[in-house]
Amino acid sequence: MQQSAEFHTRVEHALANGQIKASFRSAMDGLMAKRKAAFPDTEALEILRLHGAQIRANSLSKLPELLEQLEMNCHKNGIQVHWAESIEDANNIVLTIMQNHQADLLIKGKSMVSEEMELNQFLEQHGIECIESDLGEYILQLAGEPPSHIVAPAIHKSRQQIAHLFNEKFPDIPYSDDVDRLTRNAREILRKKFYAARVGLSGVNFAVAETGTLCLVENEGNGRMCTTVPPVHIAVTGIEKVVEKLEHIPPLLKLLCRSATGQTITTYFNMITSPRKLGEKDGPEEIHLVLLDNGRSRIYEDDELITTLRCIRCGACMNHCPVYARIGGHAYGSTIPGPIGSILEPQKAGLDKLGDLPTASTLCGACAEVCPVHIPIPKLLNRLRYERTRNDHAGATLGQSSGRTVMEAGTWKGWSWVHSQPRLYRLAMYIITRLRKLLPQRIGPWTQVRKAPHIAPKTLHELALKEGFNDK
């Protein structure tokens, strides 16, 4: 299968790259230490995690009603709500808003949903320039690469690599690999873009149904610039990001910030409830909220897989995953990498396309131990592995049985039939034991890392009869 071959090629390339392994190992160790320091009381942490899981489970149990309530309250506040069933729908909604305002420049804050939409490429095909304003995202945009981590997108790049990239793209700026100097250079370049853009775009961390409030967590201030300086603000988010009440935000925020970066709280926490009102000095004149489905409704319908949608995008599972730390984010070939990406992305795109991702795990359980909202990631990985070769569930996952070849399916069907016929089974076992030396020593992937099993010279029934046991 081509998808499988590409995945294994990316993994082998990553494992052979010493710089990637060194960068990720160092970064992951640092993030794990910061998270541990942020939660010194393990008992209090577990109480908070259970609370967070209950909040997210409650929101998902009422998702259709809460989405309608969110839409109603957003409309009351002056926020225009758009529903997008697919990526194509979402992209066209954004394009229409841009065209209605004759805008040819979009300034963007960090948004994994816009990465999922491949929005930059789509708008550029229609003559619209997209500029990432998050420093990590901007670095990767200059390099022509996707993010490798959902919180720290350029975590795989060294300071020297970034310095050379800036020098290549902006030769008029003197070379420097000083982090503060690089940051200032990026700020000077981007500041002009904020004032030139007529439309700004952001993601949404939480959308509060009770008040119609959009919450945005960030550290750099670019998110606040994107949502206040341009006359038009577009917020894009998946439908699962809704929560019921404003009082549910503080515990989720506490879990998110400390799980992601070890901070008590991020530098900025934005709560956007309406466009600029009469007499206010800043803020956009229009706000548009795009709610994207893209397979989430299908996940929602499955009683087990729905827990995937609890995710608050903290990245803790990635930071603690031994596989992710060794191959990095790009090896996964999906919008969201790591353990959470290995269960979410195949459910959206289909197991026939991303069915190898659930196998990129040791099932050590570290991801489940640190997940702030108790998503049972190892259990869901096993479920998707099973579905890739079986089709015994209700069809919530696209591409079920995509990993099973015609020969394999026929073999198991024959095996089942033989084992349901006692006399035929005994005859088959008698023949196999006598011809055991003629059996192949290479049995597909099984013998790539193992020796072929040795067949006994006599069957269990024969040995039992020899010892005097009656088989009747």
Residue pairs with C-beta under 8 A, 6 or more apart in sequence:
3 352
3 353
3 354
3 355
3 356
4 355
4 356
6 333
7 331
7 332
7 333
7 356
7 357
8 356
10 327
10 330
10 331
10 332
10 333
11 327
11 331
11 360
13 331
14 20
14 21
14 326
14 327
14 328
14 330
14 331
15 21
15 326
15 327
19 158
20 156
20 327
20 328
21 326
21 328
23 155
23 156
23 157
23 158
23 328
24 155
24 156
24 324
24 325
24 326
24 328
25 325
25 326
27 152
27 155
28 318
28 319
28 320
28 324
28 325
31 261
31 262
31 315
31 319
32 319
32 320
33 262
34 261
34 262
34 263
35 258
35 259
35 262
35 316
35 319
35 370
37 262
38 258
38 259
38 262
38 263
38 264
39 45
39 258
48 251
48 254
48 255
48 372
49 255
49 371
49 372
49 373
49 374
50 374
51 251
52 251
52 252
52 255
52 312
52 372
52 373
52 374
53 310
53 373
53 374
55 243
55 244
55 248
55 251
55 252
55 373
56 243
56 252
56 309
56 310
56 312
56 373
57 307
57 310
58 244
59 66
59 242
59 243
59 244
59 248
60 240
60 300
60 306
60 309
60 310
62 244
63 239
63 240
63 242
63 300
66 209
66 242
66 243
66 244
67 209
67 239
67 242
67 291
69 209
69 210
70 81
70 207
70 208
70 209
70 212
70 242
71 81
72 212
73 209
73 210
73 211
73 212
74 80
74 81
74 212
74 289
75 81
75 212
76 212
77 212
77 273
77 274
78 274
78 275
78 287
79 212
79 214
79 273
79 274
79 275
79 287
79 288
79 289
80 286
80 287
80 288
80 289
81 288
81 289
81 291
82 93
82 288
82 289
82 290
82 291
83 89
83 291
83 293
84 90
84 93
84 290
84 291
84 292
84 293
84 294
85 293
85 294
86 293
86 294
87 116
87 117
87 118
87 292
87 294
90 117
90 119
90 236
90 290
90 292
90 294
91 117
91 118
91 119
91 122
91 123
93 288
93 290
94 117
94 119
94 123
94 201
94 234
94 236
94 290
95 122
95 123
95 126
95 128
97 199
97 232
97 234
97 288
98 104
98 106
98 123
98 128
98 199
101 198
101 199
101 231
101 232
102 198
103 128
103 197
103 198
103 199
103 232
104 127
104 128
104 129
105 128
105 129
105 131
105 193
105 196
105 197
105 198
105 199
106 123
106 128
106 129
106 130
106 131
106 197
106 199
106 200
106 201
107 131
107 133
107 190
107 193
107 194
107 197
107 199
107 200
107 201
107 225
107 226
107 230
108 114
108 119
108 120
108 130
108 131
108 132
108 133
108 134
108 137
108 200
108 201
108 202
108 226
109 133
109 134
109 200
109 201
109 202
109 203
109 216
109 218
109 222
109 223
109 225
109 226
109 227
110 132
110 134
110 136
110 137
110 153
110 202
110 203
110 218
110 222
110 223
111 201
111 202
111 203
111 236
112 147
112 150
112 203
112 313
112 335
112 336
113 203
113 236
113 237
113 238
113 292
114 120
114 201
114 203
114 236
115 146
115 147
115 335
116 292
116 294
116 335
116 336
117 236
117 292
119 130
119 201
119 236
120 130
120 132
120 141
123 129
123 130
124 130
131 138
131 141
131 190
131 193
131 197
132 138
132 140
132 141
133 190
133 193
133 194
133 222
133 225
133 226
134 153
134 218
134 220
134 222
134 223
135 154
135 183
135 186
135 220
135 222
136 147
136 152
136 153
136 154
136 155
137 147
137 153
137 154
138 186
138 190
139 153
139 154
139 157
139 162
139 165
139 186
140 146
140 147
140 153
140 154
142 165
142 166
142 169
143 157
143 165
145 330
146 330
146 335
147 153
147 154
147 329
148 154
148 155
148 156
148 328
148 329
148 330
148 337
149 155
149 156
149 315
149 318
149 329
149 337
149 338
150 313
150 315
150 318
150 336
150 337
151 260
151 261
151 313
151 314
151 315
152 315
154 162
156 328
156 329
156 330
157 165
159 177
159 179
159 182
160 177
162 177
162 182
163 175
163 176
163 177
163 182
164 175
166 173
166 175
166 182
166 185
166 186
167 173
167 175
170 185
170 189
173 185
176 182
176 185
190 222
194 200
194 225
194 226
194 229
194 230
195 229
197 229
197 230
198 230
198 231
198 232
199 230
199 231
199 232
199 233
199 234
200 225
200 226
200 227
200 228
200 229
200 230
200 232
200 233
200 234
200 284
201 226
201 233
201 234
201 235
201 236
202 216
202 223
202 226
202 227
202 233
202 234
202 235
202 236
203 216
203 235
203 236
203 237
204 214
204 215
204 216
204 235
204 236
204 237
204 241
204 289
205 215
205 216
205 217
205 241
205 256
205 312
205 313
206 214
206 215
206 241
206 242
206 243
206 249
206 252
206 312
207 213
207 214
207 215
207 237
207 241
207 242
207 243
207 289
208 214
208 215
208 242
208 243
208 244
208 245
208 246
208 248
208 249
209 242
209 243
209 244
209 245
210 244
210 245
210 246
211 246
211 273
212 273
213 246
213 271
213 272
213 273
214 235
214 237
214 270
214 271
214 272
214 273
214 287
214 289
215 249
215 253
215 269
215 270
215 271
215 272
216 223
216 224
216 227
216 235
216 268
216 269
216 270
216 271
216 272
217 253
217 256
217 257
217 266
217 268
217 269
217 270
218 224
218 266
218 267
218 268
218 270
219 261
219 263
219 266
219 267
219 268
220 267
220 268
221 267
221 268
223 268
223 270
224 268
224 270
226 233
227 233
227 235
227 270
227 272
227 284
228 282
228 283
228 284
229 282
230 284
231 284
231 285
231 286
232 284
232 285
232 286
232 287
232 288
233 272
233 275
233 284
233 286
233 287
233 288
234 287
234 288
234 290
235 272
235 287
235 288
235 289
235 290
236 290
236 292
237 289
237 290
237 291
237 292
238 291
238 292
238 293
238 294
238 296
239 291
239 292
239 293
239 296
239 297
240 296
240 300
240 309
240 311
243 249
243 252
252 312
253 265
253 269
254 265
255 312
255 314
255 372
255 373
256 312
256 313
256 314
256 372
257 263
257 264
257 265
257 266
258 264
259 314
259 315
259 316
259 370
259 372
260 314
260 315
260 316
272 287
274 287
275 283
275 284
275 285
275 286
275 287
276 282
276 283
276 284
276 285
277 283
294 348
295 347
295 348
295 349
295 398
296 309
296 348
298 347
298 396
298 398
299 305
299 306
299 308
299 309
299 347
299 348
299 396
300 306
300 309
301 394
301 396
302 393
302 394
302 396
302 397
304 379
304 380
304 383
305 347
305 380
305 383
305 396
305 397
307 375
307 376
307 380
308 340
308 343
308 344
308 347
308 375
308 380
310 373
310 374
310 375
311 340
311 344
311 373
311 375
312 372
312 373
314 372
315 338
316 367
316 370
316 371
316 372
317 338
317 339
317 340
317 366
317 367
317 370
317 371
317 377
318 324
318 329
318 337
318 338
318 339
318 340
319 370
320 366
320 367
320 369
320 370
321 338
321 339
321 361
321 366
321 367
322 362
322 364
322 366
323 360
323 361
323 362
324 337
324 338
324 339
327 360
328 337
329 337
329 338
330 337
331 337
331 360
332 338
332 341
332 342
332 345
332 357
332 360
333 354
334 341
334 345
334 349
334 354
334 357
335 341
335 345
336 344
336 345
338 367
339 361
339 367
339 377
339 381
340 367
340 375
340 377
341 357
342 357
342 358
342 360
342 361
342 377
342 381
342 384
343 358
343 377
343 380
343 381
343 384
345 354
345 357
346 353
346 354
346 355
346 357
346 358
346 384
346 397
346 399
347 384
347 396
347 397
347 398
349 398
350 397
350 398
350 399
350 402
351 384
351 387
351 388
351 397
351 398
351 399
351 400
351 402
351 403
352 398
352 399
352 402
353 399
355 384
355 388
355 399
355 402
355 403
358 381
358 382
358 384
358 385
358 388
359 385
361 378
361 381
363 378
363 381
363 382
365 378
367 377
367 378
368 374
368 375
368 376
368 377
368 378
368 379
371 377
384 397
386 392
387 393
387 397
387 400
387 401
388 399
388 400
388 401
388 402
388 403
388 404
389 401
389 403
389 404
389 408
390 400
390 401
390 404
391 400
391 401
393 400
401 409
418 424
418 425
418 428
419 425
426 459
426 461
429 459
429 461
430 459
430 462
432 439
432 455
433 455
433 456
433 457
433 458
433 459
436 454
436 455
436 456
436 457
439 452
439 455
440 452
441 447
441 452
442 452
443 452
446 452
458 466
461 471
464 471
465 471
